[in-house]
Amino acid sequence: MERQLSRLQAYLGGIKYTTRLPDIEIIVDQQEEYMALRECITLGISTICLIDTNSDPDLADISI
């Protein structure tokens, strides 16, 4: 339990002090981080995505 708690604190610890939504989200791999991209779209957060040839550029606000 302690190992799992320390792992969660390492990954999600910064979210605890967040008071508002970010203005923009930078996503490095659209295929790998598809769920994060969908969450940004749902919450209305602008996204910048580094995409590959097999990714959909229409999902991101700015595609690189």
N, CA, C, O and CB atoms as a CASP TS submission, in Angstrom:
PFRMAT TS
TARGET T0000
AUTHOR 0000-0000-0000
METHOD Language model
MODEL 1
PARENT N/A
ATOM      1  N   MET     1       0.828  -1.193   0.000  1.00  0.00           N
ATOM      2  CA  MET     1       0.000   0.000   0.000  1.00  0.00           C
ATOM      3  C   MET     1       0.869   1.251   0.000  1.00  0.00           C
ATOM      4  O   MET     1       0.569   2.219  -0.700  1.00  0.00           O
ATOM      5  CB  MET     1      -0.940   0.001   1.208  1.00  0.00           C
ATOM      6  N   GLU     2       1.949   1.233   0.787  1.00  0.00           N
ATOM      7  CA  GLU     2       2.825   2.396   0.824  1.00  0.00           C
ATOM      8  C   GLU     2       3.514   2.612  -0.516  1.00  0.00           C
ATOM      9  O   GLU     2       3.696   3.753  -0.942  1.00  0.00           O
ATOM     10  CB  GLU     2       3.863   2.242   1.926  1.00  0.00           C
ATOM     11  N   ARG     3       3.896   1.540  -1.176  1.00  0.00           N
ATOM     12  CA  ARG     3       4.533   1.651  -2.484  1.00  0.00           C
ATOM     13  C   ARG     3       3.565   2.244  -3.497  1.00  0.00           C
ATOM     14  O   ARG     3       3.945   3.096  -4.301  1.00  0.00           O
ATOM     15  CB  ARG     3       5.032   0.278  -2.962  1.00  0.00           C
ATOM     16  N   GLN     4       2.320   1.797  -3.461  1.00  0.00           N
ATOM     17  CA  GLN     4       1.322   2.322  -4.382  1.00  0.00           C
ATOM     18  C   GLN     4       1.023   3.792  -4.071  1.00  0.00           C
ATOM     19  O   GLN     4       0.855   4.595  -4.989  1.00  0.00           O
ATOM     20  CB  GLN     4       0.032   1.485  -4.310  1.00  0.00           C
ATOM     21  N   LEU     5       0.957   4.142  -2.799  1.00  0.00           N
ATOM     22  CA  LEU     5       0.707   5.524  -2.402  1.00  0.00           C
ATOM     23  C   LEU     5       1.849   6.434  -2.854  1.00  0.00           C
ATOM     24  O   LEU     5       1.594   7.532  -3.348  1.00  0.00           O
ATOM     25  CB  LEU     5       0.522   5.619  -0.881  1.00  0.00           C
ATOM     26  N   SER     6       3.086   6.007  -2.697  1.00  0.00           N
ATOM     27  CA  SER     6       4.216   6.844  -3.113  1.00  0.00           C
ATOM     28  C   SER     6       4.253   6.989  -4.634  1.00  0.00           C
ATOM     29  O   SER     6       4.632   8.043  -5.144  1.00  0.00           O
ATOM     30  CB  SER     6       5.544   6.250  -2.604  1.00  0.00           C
ATOM     31  N   ARG     7       3.869   5.952  -5.352  1.00  0.00           N
ATOM     32  CA  ARG     7       3.812   6.028  -6.812  1.00  0.00           C
ATOM     33  C   ARG     7       2.755   7.017  -7.258  1.00  0.00           C
ATOM     34  O   ARG     7       2.999   7.821  -8.158  1.00  0.00           O
ATOM     35  CB  ARG     7       3.528   4.652  -7.415  1.00  0.00           C
ATOM     36  N   LEU     8       1.573   6.971  -6.635  1.00  0.00           N
ATOM     37  CA  LEU     8       0.508   7.910  -6.983  1.00  0.00           C
ATOM     38  C   LEU     8       0.882   9.349  -6.627  1.00  0.00           C
ATOM     39  O   LEU     8       0.551  10.280  -7.362  1.00  0.00           O
ATOM     40  CB  LEU     8      -0.786   7.520  -6.275  1.00  0.00           C
ATOM     41  N   GLN     9       1.569   9.528  -5.505  1.00  0.00           N
ATOM     42  CA  GLN     9       1.999  10.872  -5.124  1.00  0.00           C
ATOM     43  C   GLN     9       3.031  11.411  -6.113  1.00  0.00           C
ATOM     44  O   GLN     9       3.044  12.607  -6.404  1.00  0.00           O
ATOM     45  CB  GLN     9       2.579  10.868  -3.700  1.00  0.00           C
ATOM     46  N   ALA    10       3.893  10.541  -6.628  1.00  0.00           N
ATOM     47  CA  ALA    10       4.899  10.981  -7.592  1.00  0.00           C
ATOM     48  C   ALA    10       4.246  11.408  -8.905  1.00  0.00           C
ATOM     49  O   ALA    10       4.668  12.393  -9.512  1.00  0.00           O
ATOM     50  CB  ALA    10       5.920   9.863  -7.848  1.00  0.00           C
ATOM     51  N   TYR    11       3.226  10.681  -9.347  1.00  0.00           N
ATOM     52  CA  TYR    11       2.580  10.995 -10.619  1.00  0.00           C
ATOM     53  C   TYR    11       1.520  12.079 -10.503  1.00  0.00           C
ATOM     54  O   TYR    11       1.366  12.884 -11.421  1.00  0.00           O
ATOM     55  CB  TYR    11       1.960   9.758 -11.189  1.00  0.00           C
ATOM     56  N   LEU    12       0.795  12.119  -9.407  1.00  0.00           N
ATOM     57  CA  LEU    12      -0.352  13.023  -9.306  1.00  0.00           C
ATOM     58  C   LEU    12      -0.212  14.083  -8.216  1.00  0.00           C
ATOM     59  O   LEU    12      -1.169  14.810  -7.948  1.00  0.00           O
ATOM     60  CB  LEU    12      -1.590  12.227  -9.055  1.00  0.00           C
ATOM     61  N   GLY    13       0.939  14.187  -7.592  1.00  0.00           N
ATOM     62  CA  GLY    13       1.123  15.117  -6.483  1.00  0.00           C
ATOM     63  C   GLY    13       0.938  16.572  -6.862  1.00  0.00           C
ATOM     64  O   GLY    13       0.427  17.349  -6.057  1.00  0.00           O
ATOM     65  N   GLY    14       1.338  16.968  -8.069  1.00  0.00           N
ATOM     66  CA  GLY    14       1.213  18.353  -8.494  1.00  0.00           C
ATOM     67  C   GLY    14      -0.214  18.784  -8.742  1.00  0.00           C
ATOM     68  O   GLY    14      -0.521  19.975  -8.689  1.00  0.00           O
ATOM     69  N   ILE    15      -1.085  17.841  -9.010  1.00  0.00           N
ATOM     70  CA  ILE    15      -2.485  18.173  -9.275  1.00  0.00           C
ATOM     71  C   ILE    15      -3.182  18.669  -8.012  1.00  0.00           C
ATOM     72  O   ILE    15      -4.159  19.412  -8.093  1.00  0.00           O
ATOM     73  CB  ILE    15      -3.225  16.954  -9.839  1.00  0.00           C
ATOM     74  N   LYS    16      -2.688  18.265  -6.857  1.00  0.00           N
ATOM     75  CA  LYS    16      -3.320  18.613  -5.593  1.00  0.00           C
ATOM     76  C   LYS    16      -3.376  20.128  -5.383  1.00  0.00           C
ATOM     77  O   LYS    16      -4.328  20.628  -4.785  1.00  0.00           O
ATOM     78  CB  LYS    16      -2.576  17.955  -4.443  1.00  0.00           C
ATOM     79  N   TYR    17      -2.383  20.853  -5.860  1.00  0.00           N
ATOM     80  CA  TYR    17      -2.317  22.293  -5.636  1.00  0.00           C
ATOM     81  C   TYR    17      -2.853  23.108  -6.804  1.00  0.00           C
ATOM     82  O   TYR    17      -2.761  24.336  -6.783  1.00  0.00           O
ATOM     83  CB  TYR    17      -0.903  22.694  -5.358  1.00  0.00           C
ATOM     84  N   THR    18      -3.397  22.473  -7.798  1.00  0.00           N
ATOM     85  CA  THR    18      -3.951  23.171  -8.949  1.00  0.00           C
ATOM     86  C   THR    18      -5.292  23.805  -8.573  1.00  0.00           C
ATOM     87  O   THR    18      -6.190  23.130  -8.069  1.00  0.00           O
ATOM     88  CB  THR    18      -4.119  22.203 -10.146  1.00  0.00           C
ATOM     89  N   THR    19      -5.413  25.110  -8.824  1.00  0.00           N
ATOM     90  CA  THR    19      -6.647  25.806  -8.448  1.00  0.00           C
ATOM     91  C   THR    19      -7.570  26.056  -9.632  1.00  0.00           C
ATOM     92  O   THR    19      -8.760  26.313  -9.452  1.00  0.00           O
ATOM     93  CB  THR    19      -6.314  27.121  -7.789  1.00  0.00           C
ATOM     94  N   ARG    20      -7.019  25.981 -10.857  1.00  0.00           N
ATOM     95  CA  ARG    20      -7.852  26.193 -12.038  1.00  0.00           C
ATOM     96  C   ARG    20      -7.331  25.332 -13.179  1.00  0.00           C
ATOM     97  O   ARG    20      -6.240  24.769 -13.095  1.00  0.00           O
ATOM     98  CB  ARG    20      -7.873  27.692 -12.447  1.00  0.00           C
ATOM     99  N   LEU    21      -8.113  25.233 -14.240  1.00  0.00           N
ATOM    100  CA  LEU    21      -7.704  24.446 -15.400  1.00  0.00           C
ATOM    101  C   LEU    21      -6.588  25.158 -16.158  1.00  0.00           C
ATOM    102  O   LEU    21      -6.543  26.388 -16.166  1.00  0.00           O
ATOM    103  CB  LEU    21      -8.904  24.188 -16.332  1.00  0.00           C
ATOM    104  N   PRO    22      -5.701  24.422 -16.784  1.00  0.00           N
ATOM    105  CA  PRO    22      -4.654  25.072 -17.577  1.00  0.00           C
ATOM    106  C   PRO    22      -5.237  25.713 -18.830  1.00  0.00           C
ATOM    107  O   PRO    22      -6.297  25.309 -19.307  1.00  0.00           O
ATOM    108  CB  PRO    22      -3.566  24.061 -17.962  1.00  0.00           C
ATOM    109  N   ASP    23      -4.546  26.705 -19.355  1.00  0.00           N
ATOM    110  CA  ASP    23      -4.994  27.383 -20.572  1.00  0.00           C
ATOM    111  C   ASP    23      -4.703  26.540 -21.808  1.00  0.00           C
ATOM    112  O   ASP    23      -5.468  26.559 -22.773  1.00  0.00           O
ATOM    113  CB  ASP    23      -4.319  28.753 -20.700  1.00  0.00           C
ATOM    114  N   ILE    24      -3.595  25.801 -21.777  1.00  0.00           N
ATOM    115  CA  ILE    24      -3.196  25.000 -22.928  1.00  0.00           C
ATOM    116  C   ILE    24      -2.489  23.737 -22.443  1.00  0.00           C
ATOM    117  O   ILE    24      -1.854  23.731 -21.389  1.00  0.00           O
ATOM    118  CB  ILE    24      -2.279  25.816 -23.882  1.00  0.00           C
ATOM    119  N   GLU    25      -2.607  22.695 -23.212  1.00  0.00           N
ATOM    120  CA  GLU    25      -1.987  21.408 -22.890  1.00  0.00           C
ATOM    121  C   GLU    25      -1.114  20.997 -24.073  1.00  0.00           C
ATOM    122  O   GLU    25      -1.557  21.060 -25.220  1.00  0.00           O
ATOM    123  CB  GLU    25      -3.072  20.309 -22.574  1.00  0.00           C
ATOM    124  N   ILE    26       0.109  20.581 -23.809  1.00  0.00           N
ATOM    125  CA  ILE    26       1.013  20.106 -24.853  1.00  0.00           C
ATOM    126  C   ILE    26       1.095  18.589 -24.746  1.00  0.00           C
ATOM    127  O   ILE    26       1.497  18.054 -23.712  1.00  0.00           O
ATOM    128  CB  ILE    26       2.434  20.764 -24.727  1.00  0.00           C
ATOM    129  N   ILE    27       0.716  17.905 -25.808  1.00  0.00           N
ATOM    130  CA  ILE    27       0.702  16.446 -25.833  1.00  0.00           C
ATOM    131  C   ILE    27       1.758  15.985 -26.826  1.00  0.00           C
ATOM    132  O   ILE    27       1.723  16.355 -28.000  1.00  0.00           O
ATOM    133  CB  ILE    27      -0.715  15.890 -26.211  1.00  0.00           C
ATOM    134  N   VAL    28       2.697  15.174 -26.348  1.00  0.00           N
ATOM    135  CA  VAL    28       3.837  14.779 -27.163  1.00  0.00           C
ATOM    136  C   VAL    28       3.476  13.681 -28.150  1.00  0.00           C
ATOM    137  O   VAL    28       3.871  13.763 -29.313  1.00  0.00           O
ATOM    138  CB  VAL    28       4.974  14.322 -26.280  1.00  0.00           C
ATOM    139  N   ASP    29       2.750  12.669 -27.738  1.00  0.00           N
ATOM    140  CA  ASP    29       2.396  11.558 -28.627  1.00  0.00           C
ATOM    141  C   ASP    29       0.887  11.369 -28.590  1.00  0.00           C
ATOM    142  O   ASP    29       0.343  10.861 -27.610  1.00  0.00           O
ATOM    143  CB  ASP    29       3.131  10.241 -28.214  1.00  0.00           C
ATOM    144  N   GLN    30       0.222  11.774 -29.647  1.00  0.00           N
ATOM    145  CA  GLN    30      -1.241  11.743 -29.674  1.00  0.00           C
ATOM    146  C   GLN    30      -1.786  10.319 -29.555  1.00  0.00           C
ATOM    147  O   GLN    30      -2.798  10.107 -28.888  1.00  0.00           O
ATOM    148  CB  GLN    30      -1.752  12.385 -30.958  1.00  0.00           C
ATOM    149  N   GLN    31      -1.150   9.363 -30.175  1.00  0.00           N
ATOM    150  CA  GLN    31      -1.620   7.980 -30.112  1.00  0.00           C
ATOM    151  C   GLN    31      -1.508   7.431 -28.689  1.00  0.00           C
ATOM    152  O   GLN    31      -2.415   6.752 -28.208  1.00  0.00           O
ATOM    153  CB  GLN    31      -0.820   7.096 -31.087  1.00  0.00           C
ATOM    154  N   GLU    32      -0.396   7.729 -28.023  1.00  0.00           N
ATOM    155  CA  GLU    32      -0.159   7.216 -26.670  1.00  0.00           C
ATOM    156  C   GLU    32      -1.038   7.924 -25.632  1.00  0.00           C
ATOM    157  O   GLU    32      -1.515   7.290 -24.691  1.00  0.00           O
ATOM    158  CB  GLU    32       1.320   7.378 -26.299  1.00  0.00           C
ATOM    159  N   GLU    33      -1.250   9.212 -25.798  1.00  0.00           N
ATOM    160  CA  GLU    33      -1.988  10.022 -24.820  1.00  0.00           C
ATOM    161  C   GLU    33      -3.383  10.384 -25.325  1.00  0.00           C
ATOM    162  O   GLU    33      -3.842  11.509 -25.125  1.00  0.00           O
ATOM    163  CB  GLU    33      -1.208  11.300 -24.493  1.00  0.00           C
ATOM    164  N   TYR    34      -4.049   9.452 -25.969  1.00  0.00           N
ATOM    165  CA  TYR    34      -5.365   9.708 -26.552  1.00  0.00           C
ATOM    166  C   TYR    34      -6.396  10.069 -25.476  1.00  0.00           C
ATOM    167  O   TYR    34      -7.227  10.952 -25.691  1.00  0.00           O
ATOM    168  CB  TYR    34      -5.838   8.483 -27.343  1.00  0.00           C
ATOM    169  N   MET    35      -6.350   9.403 -24.335  1.00  0.00           N
ATOM    170  CA  MET    35      -7.317   9.694 -23.269  1.00  0.00           C
ATOM    171  C   MET    35      -7.125  11.111 -22.728  1.00  0.00           C
ATOM    172  O   MET    35      -8.105  11.796 -22.435  1.00  0.00           O
ATOM    173  CB  MET    35      -7.181   8.669 -22.126  1.00  0.00           C
ATOM    174  N   ALA    36      -5.888  11.553 -22.594  1.00  0.00           N
ATOM    175  CA  ALA    36      -5.628  12.923 -22.136  1.00  0.00           C
ATOM    176  C   ALA    36      -6.153  13.930 -23.153  1.00  0.00           C
ATOM    177  O   ALA    36      -6.695  14.972 -22.785  1.00  0.00           O
ATOM    178  CB  ALA    36      -4.117  13.144 -21.898  1.00  0.00           C
ATOM    179  N   LEU    37      -5.986  13.610 -24.430  1.00  0.00           N
ATOM    180  CA  LEU    37      -6.504  14.480 -25.486  1.00  0.00           C
ATOM    181  C   LEU    37      -8.025  14.569 -25.423  1.00  0.00           C
ATOM    182  O   LEU    37      -8.581  15.660 -25.541  1.00  0.00           O
ATOM    183  CB  LEU    37      -6.062  13.972 -26.865  1.00  0.00           C
ATOM    184  N   ARG    38      -8.702  13.446 -25.240  1.00  0.00           N
ATOM    185  CA  ARG    38     -10.169  13.449 -25.139  1.00  0.00           C
ATOM    186  C   ARG    38     -10.636  14.233 -23.913  1.00  0.00           C
ATOM    187  O   ARG    38     -11.645  14.936 -23.979  1.00  0.00           O
ATOM    188  CB  ARG    38     -10.705  12.006 -25.074  1.00  0.00           C
ATOM    189  N   GLU    39      -9.917  14.122 -22.800  1.00  0.00           N
ATOM    190  CA  GLU    39     -10.273  14.879 -21.602  1.00  0.00           C
ATOM    191  C   GLU    39     -10.128  16.377 -21.847  1.00  0.00           C
ATOM    192  O   GLU    39     -10.969  17.161 -21.406  1.00  0.00           O
ATOM    193  CB  GLU    39      -9.400  14.448 -20.414  1.00  0.00           C
ATOM    194  N   CYS    40      -9.071  16.780 -22.544  1.00  0.00           N
ATOM    195  CA  CYS    40      -8.880  18.204 -22.862  1.00  0.00           C
ATOM    196  C   CYS    40      -9.992  18.715 -23.758  1.00  0.00           C
ATOM    197  O   CYS    40     -10.483  19.829 -23.570  1.00  0.00           O
ATOM    198  CB  CYS    40      -7.522  18.430 -23.539  1.00  0.00           C
ATOM    199  N   ILE    41     -10.387  17.920 -24.716  1.00  0.00           N
ATOM    200  CA  ILE    41     -11.479  18.316 -25.609  1.00  0.00           C
ATOM    201  C   ILE    41     -12.768  18.472 -24.812  1.00  0.00           C
ATOM    202  O   ILE    41     -13.509  19.434 -25.015  1.00  0.00           O
ATOM    203  CB  ILE    41     -11.667  17.280 -26.745  1.00  0.00           C
ATOM    204  N   THR    42     -13.041  17.539 -23.911  1.00  0.00           N
ATOM    205  CA  THR    42     -14.252  17.586 -23.092  1.00  0.00           C
ATOM    206  C   THR    42     -14.262  18.808 -22.179  1.00  0.00           C
ATOM    207  O   THR    42     -15.299  19.448 -22.005  1.00  0.00           O
ATOM    208  CB  THR    42     -14.377  16.313 -22.259  1.00  0.00           C
ATOM    209  N   LEU    43     -13.094  19.134 -21.589  1.00  0.00           N
ATOM    210  CA  LEU    43     -13.018  20.256 -20.658  1.00  0.00           C
ATOM    211  C   LEU    43     -12.824  21.602 -21.350  1.00  0.00           C
ATOM    212  O   LEU    43     -12.879  22.644 -20.697  1.00  0.00           O
ATOM    213  CB  LEU    43     -11.897  20.029 -19.687  1.00  0.00           C
ATOM    214  N   GLY    44     -12.599  21.593 -22.661  1.00  0.00           N
ATOM    215  CA  GLY    44     -12.430  22.829 -23.399  1.00  0.00           C
ATOM    216  C   GLY    44     -11.041  23.430 -23.281  1.00  0.00           C
ATOM    217  O   GLY    44     -10.882  24.641 -23.429  1.00  0.00           O
ATOM    218  N   ILE    45     -10.037  22.615 -23.019  1.00  0.00           N
ATOM    219  CA  ILE    45      -8.658  23.069 -22.912  1.00  0.00           C
ATOM    220  C   ILE    45      -8.020  22.990 -24.293  1.00  0.00           C
ATOM    221  O   ILE    45      -8.130  21.965 -24.965  1.00  0.00           O
ATOM    222  CB  ILE    45      -7.860  22.220 -21.872  1.00  0.00           C
ATOM    223  N   SER    46      -7.360  24.049 -24.720  1.00  0.00           N
ATOM    224  CA  SER    46      -6.669  24.058 -26.012  1.00  0.00           C
ATOM    225  C   SER    46      -5.491  23.087 -25.974  1.00  0.00           C
ATOM    226  O   SER    46      -4.844  22.921 -24.940  1.00  0.00           O
ATOM    227  CB  SER    46      -6.183  25.490 -26.370  1.00  0.00           C
ATOM    228  N   THR    47      -5.221  22.444 -27.119  1.00  0.00           N
ATOM    229  CA  THR    47      -4.153  21.452 -27.164  1.00  0.00           C
ATOM    230  C   THR    47      -3.195  21.715 -28.315  1.00  0.00           C
ATOM    231  O   THR    47      -3.588  22.155 -29.395  1.00  0.00           O
ATOM    232  CB  THR    47      -4.736  20.055 -27.286  1.00  0.00           C
ATOM    233  N   ILE    48      -1.934  21.433 -28.051  1.00  0.00           N
ATOM    234  CA  ILE    48      -0.895  21.406 -29.070  1.00  0.00           C
ATOM    235  C   ILE    48      -0.379  19.975 -29.084  1.00  0.00           C
ATOM    236  O   ILE    48       0.062  19.464 -28.054  1.00  0.00           O
ATOM    237  CB  ILE    48       0.265  22.462 -28.784  1.00  0.00           C
ATOM    238  N   CYS    49      -0.431  19.325 -30.240  1.00  0.00           N
ATOM    239  CA  CYS    49      -0.027  17.927 -30.333  1.00  0.00           C
ATOM    240  C   CYS    49       1.108  17.744 -31.325  1.00  0.00           C
ATOM    241  O   CYS    49       1.072  18.282 -32.432  1.00  0.00           O
ATOM    242  CB  CYS    49      -1.211  17.059 -30.730  1.00  0.00           C
ATOM    243  N   LEU    50       2.104  16.989 -30.924  1.00  0.00           N
ATOM    244  CA  LEU    50       3.124  16.520 -31.850  1.00  0.00           C
ATOM    245  C   LEU    50       2.587  15.218 -32.417  1.00  0.00           C
ATOM    246  O   LEU    50       2.407  14.245 -31.685  1.00  0.00           O
ATOM    247  CB  LEU    50       4.543  16.330 -31.150  1.00  0.00           C
ATOM    248  N   ILE    51       2.331  15.197 -33.710  1.00  0.00           N
ATOM    249  CA  ILE    51       1.664  14.037 -34.293  1.00  0.00           C
ATOM    250  C   ILE    51       2.549  13.343 -35.305  1.00  0.00           C
ATOM    251  O   ILE    51       3.500  13.918 -35.834  1.00  0.00           O
ATOM    252  CB  ILE    51       0.358  14.448 -34.945  1.00  0.00           C
ATOM    253  N   ASP    52       2.213  12.100 -35.559  1.00  0.00           N
ATOM    254  CA  ASP    52       2.880  11.277 -36.551  1.00  0.00           C
ATOM    255  C   ASP    52       1.935  11.136 -37.744  1.00  0.00           C
ATOM    256  O   ASP    52       0.820  11.658 -37.713  1.00  0.00           O
ATOM    257  CB  ASP    52       3.278   9.875 -35.961  1.00  0.00           C
ATOM    258  N   THR    53       2.357  10.454 -38.765  1.00  0.00           N
ATOM    259  CA  THR    53       1.537  10.316 -39.967  1.00  0.00           C
ATOM    260  C   THR    53       0.289   9.471 -39.738  1.00  0.00           C
ATOM    261  O   THR    53      -0.660   9.564 -40.516  1.00  0.00           O
ATOM    262  CB  THR    53       2.357   9.712 -41.075  1.00  0.00           C
ATOM    263  N   ASN    54       0.268   8.657 -38.701  1.00  0.00           N
ATOM    264  CA  ASN    54      -0.902   7.820 -38.453  1.00  0.00           C
ATOM    265  C   ASN    54      -1.854   8.431 -37.425  1.00  0.00           C
ATOM    266  O   ASN    54      -2.739   7.735 -36.926  1.00  0.00           O
ATOM    267  CB  ASN    54      -0.462   6.449 -37.987  1.00  0.00           C
ATOM    268  N   SER    55      -1.695   9.716 -37.097  1.00  0.00           N
ATOM    269  CA  SER    55      -2.556  10.394 -36.132  1.00  0.00           C
ATOM    270  C   SER    55      -3.547  11.295 -36.851  1.00  0.00           C
ATOM    271  O   SER    55      -3.340  11.673 -38.004  1.00  0.00           O
ATOM    272  CB  SER    55      -1.719  11.210 -35.135  1.00  0.00           C
ATOM    273  N   ASP    56      -4.622  11.633 -36.158  1.00  0.00           N
ATOM    274  CA  ASP    56      -5.663  12.495 -36.717  1.00  0.00           C
ATOM    275  C   ASP    56      -5.371  13.950 -36.346  1.00  0.00           C
ATOM    276  O   ASP    56      -5.511  14.307 -35.177  1.00  0.00           O
ATOM    277  CB  ASP    56      -7.073  12.069 -36.206  1.00  0.00           C
ATOM    278  N   PRO    57      -4.977  14.793 -37.280  1.00  0.00           N
ATOM    279  CA  PRO    57      -4.653  16.181 -36.949  1.00  0.00           C
ATOM    280  C   PRO    57      -5.869  17.033 -36.603  1.00  0.00           C
ATOM    281  O   PRO    57      -5.713  18.126 -36.058  1.00  0.00           O
ATOM    282  CB  PRO    57      -3.926  16.808 -38.094  1.00  0.00           C
ATOM    283  N   ASP    58      -7.067  16.566 -36.905  1.00  0.00           N
ATOM    284  CA  ASP    58      -8.278  17.341 -36.621  1.00  0.00           C
ATOM    285  C   ASP    58      -8.641  17.353 -35.132  1.00  0.00           C
ATOM    286  O   ASP    58      -9.403  18.216 -34.697  1.00  0.00           O
ATOM    287  CB  ASP    58      -9.439  16.785 -37.421  1.00  0.00           C
ATOM    288  N   LEU    59      -8.118  16.423 -34.355  1.00  0.00           N
ATOM    289  CA  LEU    59      -8.446  16.368 -32.937  1.00  0.00           C
ATOM    290  C   LEU    59      -7.752  17.477 -32.138  1.00  0.00           C
ATOM    291  O   LEU    59      -8.302  17.954 -31.145  1.00  0.00           O
ATOM    292  CB  LEU    59      -8.065  15.012 -32.374  1.00  0.00           C
ATOM    293  N   ALA    60      -6.568  17.886 -32.555  1.00  0.00           N
ATOM    294  CA  ALA    60      -5.808  18.893 -31.844  1.00  0.00           C
ATOM    295  C   ALA    60      -6.133  20.288 -32.365  1.00  0.00           C
ATOM    296  O   ALA    60      -6.511  20.454 -33.524  1.00  0.00           O
ATOM    297  CB  ALA    60      -4.317  18.614 -31.966  1.00  0.00           C
ATOM    298  N   ASP    61      -5.982  21.282 -31.505  1.00  0.00           N
ATOM    299  CA  ASP    61      -6.169  22.662 -31.950  1.00  0.00           C
ATOM    300  C   ASP    61      -5.007  23.099 -32.834  1.00  0.00           C
ATOM    301  O   ASP    61      -5.204  23.732 -33.871  1.00  0.00           O
ATOM    302  CB  ASP    61      -6.305  23.608 -30.743  1.00  0.00           C
ATOM    303  N   ILE    62      -3.789  22.750 -32.408  1.00  0.00           N
ATOM    304  CA  ILE    62      -2.584  23.039 -33.196  1.00  0.00           C
ATOM    305  C   ILE    62      -1.813  21.746 -33.336  1.00  0.00           C
ATOM    306  O   ILE    62      -1.453  21.128 -32.334  1.00  0.00           O
ATOM    307  CB  ILE    62      -1.699  24.158 -32.529  1.00  0.00           C
ATOM    308  N   SER    63      -1.550  21.322 -34.576  1.00  0.00           N
ATOM    309  CA  SER    63      -0.818  20.084 -34.831  1.00  0.00           C
ATOM    310  C   SER    63       0.563  20.420 -35.374  1.00  0.00           C
ATOM    311  O   SER    63       0.721  21.261 -36.259  1.00  0.00           O
ATOM    312  CB  SER    63      -1.590  19.172 -35.822  1.00  0.00           C
ATOM    313  N   ILE    64       1.543  19.745 -34.822  1.00  0.00           N
ATOM    314  CA  ILE    64       2.929  19.934 -35.274  1.00  0.00           C
ATOM    315  C   ILE    64       3.435  18.604 -35.771  1.00  0.00           C
ATOM    316  O   ILE    64       4.583  18.503 -36.206  1.00  0.00           O
ATOM    317  CB  ILE    64       3.847  20.494 -34.132  1.00  0.00           C
TER
END
